[in-house]
């Protein structure tokens, strides 16, 4: 039986001259790579629990061709989607203010305001940025197509990695995969009328913390992939 797939055509604010076919196994590779990076960063910098109403942020609009900014129900729909379908971005918080995932937090705040959920029911994992400096060099992996869907036809799922001493320096490579996954998940839901399953550790603090502890307790030379294979995050 052949793999299910989605075809990426209108992505990242552009229309690809040659559409890209993304299969289930490729999506799994994307998820695995993102989580490996995520766990390495979280193990070093630390993770905290946050709730939507506890966060303050500056209203910052980012480009997303799939969002109808004129829709008065935009944030409510987005909040419901985040709770019901999951979301693949770690919230990054500094000094009580969030500077990644602004739209999602605004959506989650809206569902709390309307009484659909209690604030304490939507506990999320957030990176605790008391400092952006890593205590040791951190390996960040990325695909050679790095944020460019059209290059997937050339590179497939080939990867490379770099080592970093500061979170701010690696953000581009780290976040590029989550940005691409957003579009893949959208196309999957549109085609199959059901969300693509996301690992629990991406959305749930307790699952992420469990994976981090397992990684921390393992030999430092053991590949994080081996730790992931023992958990639900696979």
N, C-alpha and C positions, 0 to 999 in steps of 0.2 A: 504493500500500500504506500503510495507516494505521500510525501509530507505536505501538510497545509502550508500556505504561504500568503503573503500580502505583496502587492506591487506598489512601490513608492514612486510617485510622479510629482505631485505638488508638495514640496517639503521645504522647510527652513526659509519660507518666504520666496521660493523660486520654483520654476517648473523645469524638471530635468529633461534634457534633450533625449536621453536614453533612460527609460524607467528602470528601476532596480527591483529585483525580486528578492524578498527576504523570507527565508524559511523558518520553521519552528526551531530547528537546531541552531540556526544563526541567532535567533532571538535569545535562546538559552545561553549561547556564548556571550552575547552582550550583557545579559544579566549577571552571569558569573564573573566577568571581568569587572563590572561595576562594583559588585559586592566585595570582591577581593581588595580593590582599592579602598572601599568604604571601611572595611574592617581594619585595615592597616592604619588608616588615618584616625579612626575612632579609638583604637587601642592606645595610640600615642597621646592624642589631645583630650580624650574623655568625652563621654556622652551624658546628657542630662535629660530629665523628663520635663516637658513643657505642655501647657494646654493653650488652645487658641486665644482665649480671652486674656491670658497673662502676657501676651506679646504686643509690643508697640513697634511700629515701623513707619518708614516714609512711603508715601504712595508713589510707587515707581512702575510705570507701564513698560512691559517688554513686548516685543513683536510676537504675535501668535496668530497665524492666518485662520485658525479654527475657532477663535473666540469672537463672538459678536458683541463688541463693546457697547452697542446701542441697546442691547437687550436688558431691560430693567431687572430681569430675573437671573442675570449672568452669574453673580456670586452665589446665589442660592443653589443654582444648578451645579455649579462647580464644586461647592461644598458637599452636596449630596453625592456627586460622583466620586469625590475623594474618599468619603466614608464607605461607600458601597463597593467601589471597584479597586480601591487602593491607590497609592501614588508612589512614584519611584524616586522622589527626591528627598535627601536628608535636609532638614531645616538647619540653616547655619545662623547662629545667634551670637551677637556680641553686645555687651553692655545692655542687655534687655531688649535690644532691637534686632529685628530680623532683616537680613539683606539678601536672602534667597528664598524663593517660594512665597513671595508676597501675595500673589493672587490666590494661592491655595489657602493661606491663612485667612485672608479676607472672606473666602467662601466658607470655611469652617466656622468663622465667627458668625456668619449670617445664619447658619443652621442652628447654632446655639441661641442666637437672639430670637429666633422664631420658635424655640422650644422643642425642636425635633430631637435634640440631644443635650445632655448636660455637659458643661465645660469639662468636668473631671472624667467624663466618659471618652473624651477624645485626646487622651494622653499620647503624646508623640515623642519620638527620639529627636534630639537636637544636638548638634556639635557644640561643645562647650569651649568657646574661643576666649579663654582667659589670656591666651597668647597664641599667636599664629606660628610660633617657632616649634619645630619638631625637636624631640629630645635626642633623636638619632636619624640618620638618613632613611627616608621612606621611599619604597619602590612604588611608582605609579605606572601601571600598564595602560596602553592604549592601542587601538587598532590603527593600522597604517592609513586607513581612509579617514581617520580622525575628524569626525564631524561633517564629512562630505559624502553624502549618499552616493553620488555618481562615481566615486572612486572605488566603491565596493565591487564593481564589475571587474576592476583591475587587480585589486589586492585581496579580494575575498575576506577571510577572517585572519589574515596575517597580523601579528602584533609586534610591538617593541615596547621597551620600558625605559624610564629615566629615574634617577634618584634625586630627591628634594630634601631641603632642610627647612623649608617654610611653606605653610599651607597656601599662602597667597600666590606663590610662584607656580604651584601645580594645579590651581583651580581650573585653568583652561582645559588641560588634558583630563582632569578628573570629571568635570561637569559635561564635557562634550558627549559622553555616552548617554547620560541621563537625558540630555536634550534630544538626541536621536531616538531614544526609546519612547519618548513622549509621542512622537509622530507614528512610530510603528504600532504602539498600543492603540492609537486613535484609528488607524487604518484597519487593524484587526477587529476592533469592536464594530466598525462600520460594515465590514464584510461579513463577519460571522454572527453578528448580533449578540455577542457575549464577550466579556472582557478576557484578555489574555491573562492567565494566572501569574501573579507576581509573588515572589518569595515573601514569607511573613516577616522576615527580619527587616525588610525595607520599610515597612509601615509600623511595626509594633516594637516599642521600646524593649520589652522583656525579651523578645526573640533576638533582637540585635545584641543586647547585653549578654545574653547566653552565648552567642557565637563569639563575641569579643573575649569572654572569659575562657572559652575553650581554646581560642587562638593564643591567648596570653599564657595559658598553662602548658601549651605544647612547646617542644623544642624550637628555638628561634630559627633553626634551619629547615623545619618542616614546612612544606608548601601549604599556604592557606587553603588551597583547593582540597587538600586531604582533610582539613578540619571541616570544611563546608560539606563534604560528602557524608559526614556523620550527623549533620544537623538537618533541620527542615529547610534551610536556605540552599536548596540545590535544584 
